[in-house]
């Protein structure tokens, strides 16, 4: 094993003065956490001028560097394919001796420690790690010979490419579902099919949250989160975002689950973030375990006039998403209220047509599931990565 700080020099970044126009909209890409969409940083949402670079703490990072966030998206990493500047929430890792350490091997090794970095994150709302945490992170080094590092990195790159193709299939399916929705119900902006228009509150049977079960004092007395498997899963935003309900999750015992009777989650409900990424909407999957709602979310069940799955796809349209964002409040910490969710304008097609749409959704999603199982691909890739960094792949080569 080796410490990351022994293998790389760490370069930080900064933000030019926002009020100085001459610093912005130049030819230098300026990366932030918002640009971390994949394992490659090909561009940035914002750009700065050379003057902005020189008059700030930002640094120009050579193409082909490993860049990691130390705030907000802790645990992610990417390689920039073009030269770019970075802000203060990102750090570039520059390999000290390229004759001893292969960049792609080191990159995959860092990604394999994402859960470790997430656990070390500090902060009530926005998680961050210190430079010391980064420097002192142990990696599966001293490395094998450089040639072997390259071989292992190539194996993982190929496996990850297969996994990314499966994600592309999922993205295309999402686009297809959006097209089906617009074909059946029209554009919500213009409502060309003359559906009844109401507010979401008229279609809701249950709108509740964790604190509906009692005061902070009472909840603290009856509910204790556990890191090891117990009676019921406490579903959080991080689980919904990753679509992973097995790794790094929180649990509660049966007594706590029974106490939280107003927020038992059975599957098929709409879950909405009420703080942080306020207004983000999820459709709760059906899990083979009891589930309870964590803090900072609303749970919604529609009444007989509206199908939950139809409501989910409506809320994911650009029009509804914009209406939700208009109701989010707060300059620093974003929040949305129950009344704000109730006030969202909603089209109300006949329930028979909604149910027909849900049938189409089920068929498309079942067809996709028959072709690939993304969770299994993730599991296979993670298993392969684990083998790579505990030496198993090297041992297999020697045995062969």
N, C-alpha and C positions, 0 to 999 in steps of 0.2 A: 504493500500500500504506500501511497505517497500523498502529500498535501498538495492541493491545487496551487497554493501560493509558491510552492517549490518549482512548479512547472511553467507558470505563466507570470507575466507582468500584467497588472490590472490598470486599465486606463478609464477614467470617468468622463462625464460630460457636463453640460450645463445649458442654460436657456438664455439667449440674448434678450435684451430689454424689449418687452412687448410693445412699448409705446413709441419705439424708434422705428419708423417705417423703413429706413435705409438698411435695417438689419434683416428684413424678411423678404420672402418671395424671390430669392436669388436662384443660383444654379446648384447649390449644395444641398442634397437631400439631408433632412434633419429628422432622425428617427426617434420615436418614443414608444412606449408600451403599446399604443394603439396600432402600431405597424406589425405587431407580432401575430400574423395570421397563419404562418406556416414555419417550417424549419429553414426557409430562405427569406432573407430581407432583400428584395429586388428594388424597392422604391420606398418612399416615405410620403405621408400625407402632407407634410409641410416642408418648406425649404428655406434656407437662409443665404445671406450674401457672405462674401469673404470678409467684409467688415464686421458683420454680425458674429462670424466665427472668431475673428481676432479680438473682438471687444467683449467676449464672454468666456465662461469656463468650459464651453464645448470644445471637443477635440475632433479632428478628422481621422476617421478610422479606415485603415487600408482595406480594400476588398479582400474577401476570403478570411476575415477574422471571425472568431466566435464572440457573440454578443449575448449577454444575459441580463434580465431585469433584476434589480434588487428591491423593487417596490411594485406592488399591485399584481404583476403576473409572475410572481416568484415561482421558480421551478421550470420555467420555459427557457429555451435557448434557440438561437438562430445563427446562420452564417450569412453575412452580407455579401451579395454578389457584385455590388458596386461600392466605390468609395463613398462614405457618408459621415456626417456629424451625428452625435448622439446627445440626448439630454441627460440630466442628473440622475434619472431613475434607471439608466442603463450603464453597464460596464462592459468594456471590450477586454477580451483575454488574449494577450499576445504571447505566443509560445516562446520560451527562452532559448531552447535548443531544438531546432527542427530535425537535427540528425538523430535525436533520441525519442522524440514524441511526434506521432502522426496526428495532424489536425483532426481528421475525420474520426479517428479512434478516440481522441480526447473528447470531441463533441458528443459522440454516442455515450461515452462514459459519463459525461456531465448530465445528459438527459436521463440516464439510468438512476440518477440521484435526485430526480425532481420531487419525489415524495418526501425525502429527507429535508430538502430545502423548504418545502411548504410547511413542514412541521416546525421548522426553526423560525418561521415568520412571526413577527411581533406587530401588535397594533389592533385596536378595537374594531375599526372599520376597514382600514387599508393595511394589509399585511406587508411587512418589509423585513429584509435581513441586513445585517451589518457587513462591512467588508471583511471583518474578522471571521464571520461565519463562512464566507466564500473562500477566504484564504485557507482556513483550517479544515475544509471539507476533504475527507479522505476518499481517494479514488483507487480503483484496483490497479495500482502501479507500485513498485517499478514495473514498467511495461515490458512485454515480450519484445523480441527483436523487431525493428521497424518494419521489416517485410511482413512479419506476422500481424502486427498492428493493422497494416493496410489490408491484409486479407480478411481479418475479422470485420473491419469497417465496411468493406465491400459487401460482405454477406449481409450485414445489418442494413446497408443502404438498399439492397435489392429487396429484402423483406419489407422494409418501410415503403418502398415504391408500390408494392402489391397492396399494402394496407391503404395507401393514399388513393389508389385506383378504386378501391371499394368505397372510400369516402366520396369520391367523385360520383359514383353510381347513386349514392344516397342523396347527394346534392341535386342530381338530375331528377330524381324521384320527387324531391321537394318542389322543384320547378314545375314538374308535371301536375302535381296536386294543386299548385297555385293556378295553373292554367285551367284545370277542371273546375275549380271554384269559380273563376271568372266566367267560364262558359255557362255554368249552370245558374249563377246568381247575378252576373253582371258586375260592373265596376261599382264598388260602394260609394264612390265619390258622386257619380251621376245617377245612381239607382235607375238604370234604363228599363228595368223590368217592373217598375211600379210596385215594389213590395211595400208592405206596411213598414213605417219607420217609427222606432220607439227609442227608449233609453235602456241600457243594459239592466238597470235596476228592476225593470218590469219583467225581466226574464230570469231573474235569480231567485232560487229557493233558499240557498244557504250562502252567506258571505261571512266568514269567521277568521279568527287568527288565534295564535297560541295564547295570548293574554285574555281571550274570552273565558279561559278556564279559571281565572282568579287573579289576585294581586301578585306582584313580584314576590312578596313575602311568603304567600301561600304556595306559589309555584316552586320557590326555592326549597321549601320544606318537603314537598312531595316528589320533586323531579330532580334526578341526578343523571347527567350524561355519562355514558361509559364508552371506553375505547375498544373493549372486547365484546364479542357477540353476546347478545342477551335476548330478551323476549321480543322486543319491537325495535324496528329501525326508526330513527329520528331523521326524516328526510329534510335535507338542506339544499340551498341554492347550488353549492359546489357539486353535490351529487347529481342534480338535474342538468347542470351545465356539461358535466363530463359523461352523463348517461351511464355512470358507474355507481352501482348500489351495493358493492361488496368491499371495495378497498378504501381504507381511511374514512370509514363512516362512523356515525355515532349511534349508540343504542341506549334504550331505557329498559327497566325491568317491568314485569307484568303489573305491579302495583301502580307505577307511574303511568303506564299505558291506560289502565282502567280509570285513573284520576283524570286524565286528559280526554274525557269523553266527548268534548265538543270538537275535537280536532283529530279524530281517527280518520285515516286516509285509506280508502279501499281500492283505489285505482280508477282512472277515468275523470278525476276532478281537474279543474283548472287551478294551477298554483301561480300566484303573482307576487313578485318581489315588491315589498313595500318600502324598502330602504336600500341605499347603495345603487344597484342597477334597477332602480325603481321602475315598475311597470313592465318588466320582462315577464313574459307569459310562458308557462310550460303546461304540457298535458301529462298528468301523472300516469305512469305505466302500471300494469297489474303485476304485483310482486308476490312471490310465494312466502310471505312473512307478514306479520302485523306491522303496520306503519303508522307513525304519528307525525304531525306537522311541527317543524321546528319554528324558532322565532323568526321574525322579519319577513314573513310571507302571509298572504291571504290564501284561503282555500275557498273555491267557488263551486257550487253545484247549481245547475240551471233547473228551472221548473219545467212543467210539461209542455210549454210553448217552444222550448229551445233545446236542441241536442248539444251536449257538452262538446262533442268533437266538432260539430259545425261552429260553435262559438269560438273554439280554439283557432280554427282556420280563419275565421273572420277577424279575430284579434291579431292575427299574424299578417294581415294585409297591410300594405304601405299606408293606406288611408287610416285604418284603426290604430296602427302603431304611432302615426303622427298625432292622432287625437289623444292617445295615452300620454305621449311625451309632453303635450301642451298642458297636461294636468299635473305634471311632476313639479314639485316645489323644492326650494333650497339651493343656495349658491354653492355650498361645499358638500354637505350631505344631502343627497337627493332622496325625497320621500313622496309617497302618494297615499291618499286616504281612501277609505271605503266609499265615502260619498263621491269622490272623484271617479272611482271605477264605476259606480252606479250611474253616473251622469253621461257616460259615453254613448253616443248615438249608435243605434244598432238597426240593421235591416232585419225584418222578421218574415222570411218566406214561410209557406206552409210546412208544417212539421213533417209531412210525408215526403216532401222534396228534400228537406234536411236529412232525413233518414236514408233516402236514396243516395245522397252524396256520401254519407258515412259508409254505405255499402261499397261504393266505388273506392273510397279511401282504403278500406279493409282489403279489397282485392289487390290494389296496387302494392300495398305494403306487404301482403302475403307473398306476392310474386317476387318482390325484392328479397324477402327473407329466404325464399327457396333458393335464390341464386348466391346469396352470401350471408354470412353471419358475422357482422362487424366486431361483435364482442369476442368471438372466437379468434378472429384475426388479431385483435389487440392482445388477447391472452397468449397466442402463439408468438407474436413479436416480443412481448415482454419476457416470455420464457427463453426465447433465443438470446435476448439481450443479457438476461441473467446468466445464461450459460457462457456467453462471451466474456463476461467480466469476472466470472469465478474460475476461469481457466478451462472450462469443459470443452470448448471448441478447439482449443489448442491440443488438449489431451486426445480428442477424437482424431485430429490430424496425425498425431504421432503414432496412434494405435494403427491407423490405416497404413 
